[in-house]
Amino acid sequence: MDEATEHTARDGLALVYPPVFADVSEAVRVRLRATRWWAVLRWAARGACVLALAVAALVLFVAREPDTGTAVEMTLLGLVAVTAAELVPWATARSLFRMIRSQGEAKAVVDEDGGRWTTRDTDVTIRWAMLPRYVETPRLFVLLTARRTGTGFAYLPKSGLADPAAVDRLRTVLDRNSAPV
């Protein structure tokens, strides 16, 4: 182990964790909730569904000659809009998980400079300026980029810490270098 790596491992908090779909899915959901566009997309899909259902009701109950075919099409269109919007987190998580799973076990070291994630084929260092916000969930710490319109994030599963007491130490490092959301 070279001197720089030894220094980081000694002073930072080390996490080692396998790729788990539930972790990726939760991190994606946290990231989406932290963006502006996600709320707009969900409300637009729900609005489209309400509008489609209203048209279906008008076609069935107000028109002189009810058109059940159009009513069914409009109802299906509304349901498809909501379903598509609600599948975005799952589809995004599934896509990311396939990539993450292919890399195998992840090792992360978090210290006062930022985080360093290492997998079979990658070695990525991210400074705190890039991830100035975080969200804590029962399973994870999800580190977020500053822009609410962005998509960048990293996650640190609490299960990756060797010692349960290290969760508090990690939270302390995050609080010093990042802001809780």
N, C-alpha and C positions, 0 to 999 in steps of 0.2 A: 504494500500500500504506500503510495507516495505521500509526501508531507502534507500537501493541501487536502487530500482526501482524509488522511488521519486526523487533521485539525477539525474538519467539518464533522466527521463522525463523532469525535470526542465532545465537541461543543454543541452540536445540533441534536435534534430529536430524530431518531431513525424510525421509519415505518417500513414494514415489509408486508405485502398483501397480494393475494391472488386476484385475478379479474373476477368480479362478481356482478352479474347483471343487475341485481337489486341496487348495488351501490351506484352504478352508472346511471340507472333509471332515476334514482333519487337526485343525483347531482344535476341531471338534465332538467328535471322538474324545478329544482331550486333556481337554476340559471334562467329558465323560461319565466318563472314568476318574477324575477328581478329585471325583466326587460319590459319596455313599453309596448312593443309590437305584439307580444303574446296576448296581453289583455285585449288589445284592439282586435286581433284576429278572432279570439274567442267570442267577444261581443258581436262582431260582424257575422260570424257563423250563426250565433243564436238569433240575431236580428233577421238574418236571411230565412232561418227556419220559421220564425213567427210570421214573417211576411208570406212565406209559401203556404203555411197553414191557414192564414187569413184568406188568401186567394182561394184555397181549396174549399174553405167554408162558404165563401161567397158563391163559388161555382155550384156548390151543392144546395145551399139553402136560400139564396137570394135570386139566382137566375131563374128565368121562366122555365127553361128546360135544363134541369140539372145534368151536368156532364161528369159522370163518375170517372171517366178515363183521365180527364184533366185534373180532377181532385186527387186521384191516386198519384199521378205524376208529380204534382206540386208537393204532396205530402212526402213522397220519396225524396224529392229534391231537397226539401228542408232537413230531413233526417240525414241525408248524405253530407250536407254542409256541416252539421254539428258533429257527426261521426268523424269526418275527415279532420276537422280541427282538433277533436279530442284524441285522435291517433297520432298527432304530431309528436308528442313527448315519447310515446312508445317507439315509434319508427325511428326517431332521432337516436334514442338510447340504444336501440337494437343495432343500428348502423355503427355507432361508436363502439359498442361492446364487441362487435365482430373484429374491429381493428385492434382494440385493446387486448382482447383475448388472444389474438395471434402473437402478442408480445410476451405472454406468460406473466410470471410474477413480477410485480413492481417493487422497487425500493425507492423510498423517498427520504431525504434528509432536509429538515426544516431548521433554519437558524436565523440569526439576526439579519443576514443578507438576503434571504429569500428561501426558495425551495429548489431542490435538485432531484429530478425523477430519473431513474435508470431502469430500463427493461432490457430484454435480450438484444434489441437492435437500436435502442435510442438512449440518449443521455441529454436531458434538457434541464437547463437552469433558468429559473424565472425569478427576477428581483421583485421586491415588494412594490416598487413603483408600478409594475404591470398588474399586480393583483392587490389593489388597495382596500378591498372590501371582502368580507366573508360572512357566511351564514352557517350557524351550527344547527345540526339536526341530531336526533338521538343516535344516528349511525355514523355521521360524517361531519367534516368541516369542508365546506365548499368555498373555494377562493374565487372571487369574481373580478373581472376587469372593471375599470372605472366607468366606462360608458354604459348607460342603461340600454342603448340600442345594440350593443355588441354581443358577441356570442362566446367570448373567451372565458374559460374557467378551468380550474384544477380541483381535484378532490382528494381528501385525506381521510380514509376510513379509520375510525377509532379502533377497530379490530386489528389494525396493522401495528399498533403500538404494543411493545412487549410487556409493558407494565401498565395496569389500569390507572395508576397515579400519574402517568405521563400525559393523560388527557388534560389535566389541569395545567401542566407545564406547557403543553402545546397551545392551549387557550391563552396563556400568558404571553407567549411569543407572538401569537396572532394579534392580541390586543395591543401590544407595543408597536407593531409594524403595519397593522391593517385595522380597518374599522368594522365592527359588527353591523350587520344590516338588520 
